[in-house]
Amino acid sequence: MDERSMVSGGNTPSSAKLMLWSSIKLMLAASFVYAAYVEVVAPQDAEAFDEPIQSASHRRLAEFDDSAIPSYMEPMMEDLQGRKKLFQESPKEEVKYWFEYSGPLQKYYYRFSKQRGKADYFEGRDDSGVVSSRFIPAFGANKEYQDLFLKTDAPDDVRAASMRLYENCLALGSSVRPKRGSGTTWDLWYGKAASRPGEDRCRVLFALNTVGAGRGSTMLWETNPAAPHAEEPPRWVSEQETAATHLERNLKEINAMCQTGLVAARVQILVCENISPKWIEWMDSLMVDCGGRPWSVDQQGATLDERPSPVQIVVASSAQTAETCHDLKSGFMEQRAQDLIFAHSGNPSSPDQKTTDPSLVSSDDHDLYVNMKWNTLVTTRAVSSFLQASADLAAAAASPIDKTDTTEKGGPASNFLVPSFVQVSYVSEENSKIAKWRMHGDFFHPAAWEICKESYETTWIPHSLSGAGGVNGMCPSTDSMCGQWWVYFTELQMSTSPAVYANEAVPAPVQGGSNAFWMLSERHRLEFVKGLSCRQSKNGKCPREPQAVIPLGDLESFLINYTPNTALGKKHLEGRRPGYTKAEEFARDREEVKRRQQLEDEDIEAALFDYTIYPAALFHKDATLKAARKRDAALSGQEDAKEPQQIKSSYYDITITKPRPPVMGWCQAMARRGLCSLFADYFRSPSTSIKNCAEACGMARDFSPISSVEEVEIGTTVAKK
């Protein structure tokens, strides 16, 4: 009998033995598979998202089709898996509060040694989410923004996500579109562009205030610009020494916006006196993708006067007012910038009619206006986040839901809300008093100095979520739980001298907003001009002035780096410091500290009470806890409770010694890097698999019920009842 008959025949002894042996092998294999499942799959499934609140459906990543995850989220998912693997493999005693921070070591160059011919530097990580030229040398903000907007071979879903900037801009911009036919300036600049040649774009005007820009004690325009194509590498220049490095970075950031094919940029350089043509040629050569001409060694051919340029120099003063213009305390240039952008006639019935000289590019129709000082930093991220936040607020305003039906007490004093910005600075090594604050552990922390915890409050705005396609509300008509948390400012931003005097002379256009960096869409500008004209006509029925807000889930995108990084460690003037509405409480606290003799060192007391150092991470934490406490007070009815009664933050209301689960830390990292806004198509989708990010993205009104919050330890999940 052959082998086949032995296997198939069921009546021989050899066949019985073979079947018995096969059964034993199957049982052993099944036992190994089960053991592998218990050891590998089951623990991962129990902590697949490390959710502090387990949903009834127990949704898991494995249950979702990978094809449903957009391609732009694939690197984020790899990061998530890496965090989970690291969390599972790390010994319990090595997991610290900062566990969720990650990223490569970065170098901060702060001093050049002529003797050794190189610069000294610190090594650390900047995981604050703030975009700084110090740590991000490439243009276009952080890597996720660069990949989304600047890659030419991007997949369709990536391209669709990047179009949000363009769609929001046109929805909030001017109804008058540019002429793009053959022979027009538009065709000259963008007709043969590498990305979207000849197509319509978001037209952005940048008004760049250069008063005070210099190289040491010398005015910048009295020096020579760096040659773009020098034979030797550029000499290392500290970020405090010259304004040219900041001006160059800003112009290259604007050029990167034009490179996306979505933005058409014009730049007005506001100066007090005429400047040398070599500076004009240098600035024009940095904006090739916006219509500038590449730098050539001999600079032969057409001059700037013979062709349109994206750069326009505006001499804002006359011979009689030049001295006032140079005075940083006068607010002269701040007023000129507002006059150029608003260009109002004083007639509230025709706000779209501009009265400035037609030769000024600001007199043309634009979709977005950006006013900035030379020492700030504009990025694609700031523009994209502003437009998304503006679209979200417009969607809320257009929603039929009752805006007055809210359980939380308090809210903005104005119904005209404008997304606004706050300046932050890193610690300068040149200031020895606060050099010790430059790092915390291995992490660099940028901090604000013009606001503090008492400068703002939080509010929930129902239906403040806009989907793709411009202003497109995505909340059900009667669902008040759909929306976002917003930070709104109850105080004016208080700078140090001399800016504080300029802000008093010419306040920021938006109450609570920054006077050094602000944006307005054309829709904002029209509403602002209506109110301004009404108030100038002394009509008693005028709308309230606009009030500054920031979306809580995208807060770091509205923190603008003060690029010289010399702002921290300076004293505010008496009575002109953040928290001025609580000045009496501060005075009582200081007296109480002195009475108890809690601080023996006077320098520590001065650091606590005389200087404002408000780190970006603390800003996000304080704002989140304010929102959580406000909602908890509304639900429990106990406004004076010192501890949360019904709900709390699943991320910040955990003991500092407890590690944050990897998904929770990952969601916070997504929010810090501005991805809740950039990848809004994913994070706002009802089918998104990761629900934990709703709190990090500011979209969870009720945060987490206390009865369900879990404190997760390594290998153990303990429910805290």
Phi, psi and omega in degrees: 000133180283175185296326183293322180289331178291322181286320185275334180287137185253010187244008182256155178299321180297323179295320180296317180297320181295319178295322179296316180296322177295321179296319179298317180296321178295319179295317179297317179298318179297321180294321178295319179297317180295318179297319178296321178297316181295321185281323187253305188285314186299311178299321179293322181292325180291339182229032187304319175242004181049043186288127175292337177235110181282122180286162183296329182275349180050055183291141182228156182298324183294340182279352183255141179291126181301332181292343180281345180276122181301153182296330180290346178268353183299315176297328179292321179293324175295321176298318179298314180296323177296320178296317181295320179294317179296321180295319182288327185268347182282138174299148185303320185287348181267351181276118184246179179298328184271017188303324186287349179285139180207174179129167183284157173293138182238152181253133175248107178277127186231348184203138182255127179262111179293328181294317180268347177072025178208170185262147173277154182207159169258157172245137179185188179236135174251095180254025182286338185090353180281137179275122180225139176294342179295321186246348180238092183288333181282158183267152179103019179076205185288172191302322182298322178289322178297315181294323184285320188261334190252352178280128182278336182256035184287147176296170184297321182291329176292317180296322179295320179293322180291336181289349177303319180302312181295316182295316178296321182296314180291326179293329182258357186264199184283145177281344179273119182261154185285156173280131186237017183288175181297134179092351179280163176300324179299316180293325179295320184276316191241002183296330180241028180296150181293329181244125179051060182298128175077354183284162176295153182221168172281116184271117185242131174255125176253119174257112189252110181278116184253012179296131181091354179289132182200182173238098190068234179267001182261138178297140186303317186290350177273357178254180179257140176289156178290137179290125182298332185237050178290150182290323180264158178296150182298142178294138181294128181234128181293154182289346177271341192282321186220146177280347183298323180296322180287320178296317179297316181297317180296317180293324177289327175294319178294321177297324178296328176295317178294327181297334179292340185082003182254342188237137169245114189250140169235140184237126172255118178267112183270119181231165179269334180219166178300146180242166184292143178301334181295329177288323179295315179297320180297314180295320179297324182288343179275355184235053183296319182287349177261002180116001178285170181256133179302149180289134175239156185296316183267346180055040178270162179108207183296139176267174181296330181288339186264359180212153178291142181234147176287351181252130176233128178270126181243112175277107191274353184233167176252182179297329181282332185251006183299319181295319177295324180298320181286345181284113183292344180271349189282332185074015184299309184288329176299321178291320180296321180296317178295321179297320181293320185282315183283318174044045187270152182268350184091356179259109183294344181279346180226066183291339182279354180273113181269142186249003179284166183300132181300339180287344178278132181294339177291344177282346178284170178281132178226161178263330184217141179238131179236118175254130185208152173269158184300336184267013175253181184223119177261142181220165174301325180297316180298317180294313181298315182293321178298315181294321179293317178296321178294320177295323178297315179293323178294323177295321178294319180295327181274352183287145179282355183294150181289111183288339182273350182274084179225141182273341179277136179278152179084169181163174180301146179285341182242150174266002176258095185255133182233124175302132186226175191236160177229136178278142174229155183220148170272164182283130180275137178291342180288343179260100186293336183296327186238016178300330180292345180267006187295330182220158171234105188069237180255016188240136174274140182231113171285151184219151175270156176231353182260355177223167173213187184298332183274359186276351189211166172225179180235155178210150176263126179248108180298144174065021179271054176225124180245136180270195181290159177091023181095214178283101187218092182303138184240012180262144173303148192299331184244009184268101180282352179275356178261121181165207182218155168274140180231144170269127175236144188268129178260353177232160171283149176288130185250110180269180175265174179290142006267354186297330182296326178289320178296322179292329176287322179290318180226095182295160176298148182300329182250129180297125182089353180273175180271141176270349181269337183206115177209157180230152173216134170280170178298324177296319175299315183299319180296317179294322180295317181295323177301312180294320180296316179295323179295317181291327178290331177278359177059039174275128185287351183253041182274150177292160178292156178290153181296149181238143185279136176222161176219132175293129184299322183284354180226035190297317185294338178292341181257013174259112187258128183289126170279102198294329175294341178055045178238016189275332185283152178084013177255141181284141171278157177289153179300126181080001180230064178223157179304146183084018184296339178286345179243031185299321181294322178294320177299316181297319178295320179297320181292319177296323179293321177295319178295319182296321181278351181055044181282334181241110180281331182270123180293330179295323179292320178298316179296321180296324182284324190247339185256343182240146179249111175233102186243091185301149181300320180296322179289324176302313181295318180296310182299318181294320179296315180292326175298317179295316181296319180291324179295316179291322179296319178295325179292322182282322183271338183077010181247090184286334184265008182294136180276338180239151177298142185258318185236323181227160175201171180284127180288346181259311186270338180269043175238142181309140187298335181277352180272135177287146175278137178301153186301321181293321180296316176295324178296317179298319178296321177296321177299317181293317181298325182274006175079020185275342174298329178271315183297316180257044183299328178303326180273307187290339179262358182286135178298337182269004180300133186287332185261099184277342181299334185286354178299319179290315180298326181273006175075021185250007179257106183291320184265005180049234185232128176299136183299324183293347183244354183289133180249143171255116189263129173248171181297120176075000183222140174239114183247120179281127179262110183269000000 
